[in-house]
């Protein structure tokens, strides 16, 4: 049975609270880092990606991500769909701070996706950038955010595995471990 939108929005809000709690407990997000979100609102609603985008679902997720941003100090980046080549919506000050390349497009639900479109209309001073190298991120509905994560990505095992009907994965980056058998990664005591 398909839930009505009000019940689904209530579930999404609760799911995001759990996921945000997992992120905070992990202590993997640092102030000033970039956090990328890929999201298929269609998948959250139980439909195939790209078929049933929902601004109502995007709204709940956007404000849940704003909470995570306030609690951690990360810069948010919202990934667009394939029709805008997976470009990202960020605040202009994020683009300037990280020297990102701006592109000329405005995401709409059918070209960019409902999540990126909603973020673009509700951020303070949004711009679209071509690519990003984020420190961490979350993928809602298997949208493949890996192209935007800094090497080396380590999966973050979240207790909650879904938002609505969408599969959720998450990861953070760590510095590369270099060297061979003689390498040491912390100062011996």
Residue frames relative to the residue before (quaternion, step in Angstrom):
aa qw qx qy qz dx dy dz
X 1.0000 0.0000 0.0000 0.0000 0.00 0.00 0.00
X 0.3705 -0.7240 0.5425 0.2104 3.58 -0.81 1.02
X 0.4137 -0.7104 0.5170 0.2383 3.57 -0.90 0.96
X 0.4936 -0.6048 0.5068 0.3657 3.53 -1.20 0.43
X 0.6864 -0.5244 0.3103 0.3970 3.57 -1.18 0.55
X 0.6394 0.5374 -0.3400 0.4322 3.60 0.92 -0.79
X 0.6659 0.4832 -0.2974 0.4843 3.60 0.95 -0.87
X 0.6446 0.5153 -0.3214 0.4645 3.59 0.99 -0.82
X 0.6478 0.5120 -0.3236 0.4621 3.61 0.93 -0.81
X 0.6268 0.5255 -0.3290 0.4720 3.60 1.04 -0.76
X 0.6531 0.5043 -0.3050 0.4756 3.59 0.98 -0.86
X 0.6488 0.5233 -0.3208 0.4498 3.59 0.91 -0.91
X 0.6408 0.5225 -0.3237 0.4599 3.58 0.91 -0.88
X 0.6646 0.4970 -0.2945 0.4739 3.58 0.92 -0.89
X 0.6470 0.5198 -0.3119 0.4625 3.60 0.96 -0.88
X 0.6653 0.5009 -0.3026 0.4636 3.59 0.95 -0.87
X 0.6074 0.5421 -0.3531 0.4611 3.58 1.04 -0.69
X 0.6478 0.5066 -0.3095 0.4773 3.59 0.99 -0.83
X 0.6767 0.4921 -0.2933 0.4624 3.57 0.89 -0.93
X 0.6356 0.5144 -0.3283 0.4729 3.58 0.97 -0.81
X 0.6232 0.5321 -0.3337 0.4660 3.58 1.02 -0.79
X 0.6368 0.5203 -0.3236 0.4680 3.62 0.97 -0.84
X 0.6515 0.5085 -0.3163 0.4657 3.60 0.93 -0.86
X 0.6729 0.4930 -0.3015 0.4618 3.58 0.88 -0.90
X 0.6621 0.5077 -0.2981 0.4637 3.57 0.96 -0.86
X 0.6303 0.5528 -0.3341 0.4307 3.60 1.09 -0.67
X 0.2214 -0.8055 0.5092 0.2072 3.58 1.21 -0.58
X 0.4287 0.7220 -0.4378 0.3213 3.61 1.13 0.66
X 0.6711 0.4647 -0.3054 0.4904 3.59 1.22 -0.26
X 0.1229 -0.7999 0.5869 0.0242 3.53 -0.80 1.09
X 0.6215 -0.5480 0.4170 0.3737 3.52 -1.16 0.70
X 0.8021 0.2906 -0.2252 0.4706 3.57 -0.94 0.93
X 0.5596 0.5912 -0.4011 0.4200 3.60 1.23 -0.15
X 0.4416 -0.6569 0.5376 0.2907 3.55 -1.33 0.27
X 0.1073 -0.7657 0.6334 0.0311 3.55 -1.01 0.97
X 0.1578 -0.8030 0.5706 0.0689 3.59 -0.62 1.12
X 0.1270 -0.7701 0.6220 0.0625 3.54 -1.07 0.83
X 0.0874 -0.7323 0.6735 0.0488 3.50 -0.98 0.98
X 0.0722 0.8280 -0.5476 0.0966 3.58 -0.79 0.94
X 0.1437 -0.7350 0.6567 0.0884 3.52 -1.01 0.94
X 0.2849 -0.7646 0.5530 0.1687 3.56 -0.44 1.18
X 0.5505 0.5913 -0.3921 0.4401 3.59 1.19 -0.45
X 0.6755 0.4886 -0.2899 0.4700 3.58 0.89 -0.95
X 0.6041 0.5513 -0.3565 0.4518 3.60 1.02 -0.75
X 0.7063 0.4491 -0.2469 0.4883 3.59 1.04 -0.81
X 0.5742 -0.6202 0.3701 0.3855 3.59 1.27 -0.02
X 0.5775 0.5612 -0.3767 0.4578 3.56 1.26 0.37
X 0.6373 -0.5230 0.3972 0.4032 3.56 -1.30 0.22
X 0.6238 -0.5721 0.3918 0.3608 3.56 -1.03 0.89
X 0.8339 0.2284 -0.1846 0.4674 3.54 -1.00 0.92
X 0.6582 0.5530 -0.3125 0.4041 3.60 1.20 0.05
X 0.8259 0.1455 -0.0254 0.5441 3.60 1.06 -0.65
X 0.0161 0.8466 -0.5314 0.0264 3.57 0.86 0.91
X 0.1154 -0.8146 0.5682 0.0183 3.53 -1.08 0.77
X 0.3626 -0.7253 0.5498 0.2006 3.54 -0.72 1.10
X 0.6065 0.5631 -0.3561 0.4338 3.62 1.09 -0.65
X 0.6586 0.4743 -0.2959 0.5037 3.57 1.03 -0.79
X 0.6333 0.5393 -0.3270 0.4485 3.59 0.95 -0.88
X 0.6228 0.5602 -0.3393 0.4280 3.57 0.98 -0.83
X 0.6831 0.4790 -0.2946 0.4661 3.61 0.81 -0.96
X 0.6714 0.4918 -0.3017 0.4651 3.58 0.92 -0.87
X 0.6212 0.5482 -0.3429 0.4427 3.60 0.94 -0.84
X 0.7207 0.4356 -0.2690 0.4675 3.60 0.74 -0.98
X 0.5929 0.5397 -0.3653 0.4731 3.60 1.15 -0.48
X 0.6597 0.4872 -0.3000 0.4872 3.58 1.05 -0.76
X 0.5891 0.5537 -0.3676 0.4597 3.59 1.11 -0.59
X 0.6153 0.5376 -0.3366 0.4680 3.59 1.08 -0.72
X 0.6477 0.5042 -0.3176 0.4747 3.59 0.93 -0.89
X 0.6387 0.5327 -0.3231 0.4516 3.58 0.96 -0.84
X 0.6723 0.4994 -0.2988 0.4575 3.58 0.89 -0.92
X 0.7068 0.4766 -0.2662 0.4499 3.58 0.98 -0.83
X 0.7835 0.3298 -0.1641 0.5004 3.61 1.13 -0.56
X 0.3958 -0.7278 0.4757 0.2955 3.60 1.11 -0.55
X 0.4059 0.7065 -0.4871 0.3143 3.60 1.18 0.40
X 0.4235 -0.6303 0.5782 0.2984 3.53 -1.36 0.32
X 0.2886 -0.7744 0.5390 0.1631 3.60 -0.78 0.99
X 0.0513 -0.7520 0.6567 0.0252 3.51 -1.20 0.75
X 0.1699 -0.7946 0.5794 0.0644 3.58 -0.73 1.09
X 0.3391 -0.7731 0.5077 0.1719 3.57 -0.55 1.21
X 0.3590 -0.7062 0.5733 0.2091 3.54 -1.04 0.88
X 0.5919 -0.5660 0.4324 0.3773 3.55 -1.27 0.23
X 0.7557 -0.4203 0.2747 0.4204 3.54 -1.32 0.11
X 0.5998 0.5916 -0.3636 0.3976 3.62 1.12 -0.54
X 0.7196 0.2838 -0.2298 0.5906 3.58 1.29 -0.24
X 0.5607 -0.6691 0.3499 0.3399 3.56 1.15 0.79
X 0.5993 -0.6085 0.3361 0.3970 3.57 1.10 0.80
X 0.2275 0.7568 -0.5669 0.2327 3.57 1.06 0.74
X 0.3459 -0.7694 0.5132 0.1580 3.58 -1.23 0.28
X 0.3575 -0.6974 0.5830 0.2142 3.52 -1.18 0.71
X 0.0941 0.7710 -0.6217 0.1009 3.57 -0.81 1.07
X 0.5769 -0.5284 0.4701 0.4087 3.54 -1.32 0.13
X 0.6113 -0.5709 0.3963 0.3786 3.59 -1.08 0.66
X 0.6555 0.5109 -0.3349 0.4440 3.62 0.93 -0.77
X 0.5928 0.5349 -0.3664 0.4778 3.62 1.16 -0.48
X 0.6300 0.5308 -0.3256 0.4640 3.57 0.97 -0.89
X 0.6968 0.4724 -0.2788 0.4620 3.57 0.86 -0.94
X 0.6607 0.5255 -0.3175 0.4319 3.61 0.87 -0.89
X 0.7840 0.3158 -0.1582 0.5105 3.58 0.94 -0.89
X 0.4218 -0.7416 0.4379 0.2835 3.60 1.31 0.29
X 0.2258 0.7943 -0.5211 0.2157 3.56 0.87 1.04
X 0.4609 -0.6855 0.4980 0.2641 3.56 -1.20 0.56
X 0.3069 -0.7617 0.5478 0.1597 3.55 -0.63 1.17
X 0.1442 -0.7568 0.6311 0.0904 3.55 -1.19 0.69
X 0.4445 -0.7097 0.4928 0.2364 3.56 -1.21 0.57
X 0.4617 0.5926 -0.5515 0.3627 3.51 -0.32 1.36
X 0.2237 -0.7195 0.6351 0.1698 3.51 -1.31 0.37
X 0.3651 -0.7459 0.5045 0.2361 3.61 -0.60 1.05
X 0.0604 -0.7436 0.6654 0.0234 3.52 -1.12 0.85
X 0.7153 -0.4729 0.2671 0.4397 3.62 -1.10 0.39
X 0.7576 0.3844 -0.2224 0.4784 3.64 0.91 -0.80
X 0.7582 0.1755 -0.1477 0.6103 3.59 1.28 -0.02
X 0.7340 0.2640 -0.2379 0.5787 3.51 0.25 1.36
X 0.4185 -0.7171 0.4467 0.3332 3.53 1.13 -0.73
X 0.6328 -0.5716 0.3794 0.3590 3.54 -1.18 0.63
X 0.6489 0.5282 -0.3312 0.4362 3.60 0.96 -0.79
X 0.6941 0.4543 -0.2719 0.4877 3.60 0.80 -0.98
X 0.6277 0.5369 -0.3323 0.4553 3.58 1.03 -0.77
X 0.6655 0.4884 -0.3052 0.4749 3.58 0.90 -0.88
X 0.6443 0.5218 -0.3219 0.4571 3.59 0.92 -0.91
X 0.6481 0.5341 -0.3214 0.4374 3.60 0.90 -0.91
X 0.7170 0.4488 -0.2475 0.4724 3.58 0.97 -0.84
X 0.7765 0.3676 -0.1877 0.4762 3.62 1.15 -0.41
X 0.5222 0.5916 -0.4395 0.4292 3.59 1.22 0.10
X 0.6664 -0.5416 0.3458 0.3782 3.57 -1.23 0.44
X 0.7857 -0.0862 0.1184 0.6011 3.58 0.79 -1.08
X 0.0042 -0.8737 0.4864 -0.0118 3.59 0.56 1.18
X 0.0338 -0.7402 0.6702 0.0426 3.49 -1.32 0.57
X 0.3845 -0.6808 0.5686 0.2554 3.53 -1.31 0.32
X 0.0904 -0.7957 0.5978 0.0346 3.57 -0.84 0.99
X 0.6177 -0.6103 0.3793 0.3196 3.50 -1.20 0.74
X 0.7864 -0.1239 0.1280 0.5914 3.56 0.89 -0.91
X 0.1626 -0.7705 0.6120 0.0724 3.52 -1.33 0.24
X 0.2143 -0.7257 0.6293 0.1774 3.55 -1.26 0.33
X 0.0971 -0.8509 0.5162 -0.0029 3.53 0.13 1.37
X 0.5103 -0.6548 0.4837 0.2774 3.53 -1.27 0.58
X 0.7885 -0.0128 0.0425 0.6134 3.58 1.18 -0.56
X 0.0607 0.8170 -0.5728 0.0267 3.54 -1.23 0.22
X 0.2475 -0.7361 0.6123 0.1482 3.47 -1.41 0.20
X 0.2007 -0.7767 0.5938 0.0628 3.50 -1.03 0.93
X 0.0817 -0.7946 0.6017 -0.0019 3.55 -0.58 1.20
X 0.8370 0.1367 -0.1252 0.5148 3.58 -0.47 1.19
X 0.5354 -0.6789 0.3842 0.3237 3.57 1.15 0.65
X 0.2382 0.7939 -0.5146 0.2194 3.56 0.73 1.12
X 0.3990 -0.7704 0.4213 0.2644 3.58 1.35 0.01
X 0.0455 0.8287 -0.5494 0.0963 3.56 0.29 1.33
X 0.3978 0.7747 -0.4399 0.2193 3.60 1.24 -0.22
X 0.6178 0.5649 -0.3458 0.4237 3.58 1.06 -0.67
X 0.7213 0.4246 -0.2380 0.4927 3.59 1.24 -0.35
X 0.6030 0.5657 -0.3618 0.4307 3.60 1.24 0.15
X 0.5236 -0.6366 0.4909 0.2820 3.51 -1.11 0.88
X 0.4472 -0.6532 0.5271 0.3092 3.61 -1.08 0.65
X 0.7004 -0.1992 -0.6853 -0.0097 1.79 -2.01 1.41
X 0.3319 -0.7591 0.5285 0.1851 3.59 -0.76 1.05
X 0.1204 -0.7598 0.6379 0.0360 3.52 -1.02 0.98
X 0.4320 -0.6966 0.4924 0.2927 3.62 -0.75 0.91
X 0.2358 -0.7143 0.6372 0.1678 3.54 -1.15 0.70
X 0.2861 -0.7710 0.5487 0.1502 3.57 -0.59 1.16
X 0.1571 -0.8030 0.5734 0.0418 3.52 -0.36 1.30
X 0.5272 -0.6142 0.4707 0.3511 3.58 -1.08 0.62
X 0.7211 0.3656 -0.2207 0.5456 3.56 0.94 -0.90
X 0.2287 -0.8088 0.5351 0.0852 3.57 -0.80 1.04
X 0.7803 0.2435 -0.1384 0.5591 3.58 1.27 -0.01
X 0.1444 -0.6798 0.6979 0.1731 3.47 -1.48 0.21
X 0.7779 -0.0185 -0.0521 0.6259 3.54 -0.44 1.18
X 0.7743 -0.2849 0.2421 0.5106 3.57 -0.73 -1.08
X 0.5671 0.6335 -0.3670 0.3773 3.60 1.27 -0.10
X 0.4757 -0.6470 0.5345 0.2632 3.53 -1.11 0.84
X 0.1415 -0.7984 0.5825 0.0568 3.59 -0.98 0.88
X 0.0158 0.7552 -0.6553 0.0099 3.54 -1.03 0.89
X 0.0962 -0.7947 0.5987 0.0286 3.54 -1.22 0.52
X 0.0250 0.8021 -0.5965 0.0167 3.53 -1.22 0.47
X 0.1800 -0.7408 0.6362 0.1188 3.49 -1.35 0.36
X 0.4103 -0.7117 0.5088 0.2574 3.56 -1.20 0.34
X 0.1275 -0.7491 0.6442 0.0871 3.51 -1.29 0.47
X 0.6064 -0.5441 0.4080 0.4121 3.59 -1.17 0.39
X 0.5601 -0.5857 0.4629 0.3590 3.57 -1.17 0.58
X 0.3367 -0.6900 0.5986 0.2285 3.55 -1.10 0.73
X 0.0624 -0.8232 0.5643 -0.0005 3.58 -0.45 1.18
X 0.6091 0.5552 -0.4154 0.3850 3.56 -1.21 0.33
X 0.4468 -0.6713 0.5249 0.2724 3.50 -1.32 -0.05
X 0.8386 -0.1995 0.1379 0.4879 3.54 -1.13 -0.66
X 0.6771 0.4836 -0.2989 0.4672 3.61 1.18 -0.39
X 0.4727 0.7039 -0.4284 0.3125 3.58 1.25 -0.22
X 0.1375 -0.7508 0.6428 0.0650 3.53 -1.16 0.77
X 0.2365 -0.8207 0.5113 0.0958 3.59 -0.85 0.95
X 0.7638 0.1435 -0.1640 0.6076 3.58 1.26 0.15
X 0.5794 -0.5930 0.4237 0.3648 3.56 -1.17 0.52
X 0.4010 -0.7162 0.5121 0.2529 3.61 -0.69 1.07
X 0.3939 -0.7208 0.5212 0.2315 3.55 -1.08 0.74
